[in-house]
Amino acid sequence: DIQLTQSPSSLSASVGDRVTITCQASQDITNYLNWYQQKAGKAPKLLIYDASKLDTGVPSRFSGSGSGTHFTFTISSLQPEDIATYYCQQYDIQFTFGPGTKVEIK
Amino acid sequence: EVQLVETGGGLIQPGGSLRLSCAASGFTVRSDYMSWVRQAPGKGLEWVSVIYDDGATYYADSVRGRFTISRDNSKNTVYLQMTSVRAEDTAVYYCARLLNGDWGQGTLVIVSS
């Protein structure tokens, strides 16, 4: 099974800050990685697919990069509405989610 | 418009059985990869099972041998049959197309005596 680790597990940043989350896969998953945003009480929302492609309608302040085993998710300028938990998810072999990163406003 | 609607959740005793349904619209389930994902209270997302377009099925280690995923193409519906349930199966269960980012609203399953 492919395992995903995320860091940090939580972070607190100010509005306008650049926020970066990393996701590490236990084996090469090429670019078969999604990033999801989940707000309290809601279903997850897809932000990034194929590691770096922005899903339709997602603000351009969100971006993703990486390939192989190391991936990065960035919010270029944190907004109050970005408060949520963010998950990476691989789809190379079946599916796996990372443990999540909770983003809060300082 | 794609829509996924889960039903069938509720309170069930340990060791019991329950079947969840996911009614799909806007696409055909037989042509897609349909997954169940769960989220225990206050916890992260856990992939549970998938049924591929060719009918192949896969399960997380935590549910293999107890849960069964299936689909009814005539009803465009995917199911998750849960048996021998345990307290740790308590969660919101989502139906999802994980390659497309489409999710249902979820259905809550509580395993308790």
Interface residues (C-beta under 8 A of the other chain):
Chain A: D1 N34 Y36 Q38 A43 P44 K45 L46 Y49 D55 T85 Y87 Q89 Y91 Q94 F95 T96 F97 G98 P99 G100
Chain B: S35 V37 G44 L45 E46 W47 V50 Y58 D61 Y94 L98 L99 N100 G101 W103 G104 Q105 G106
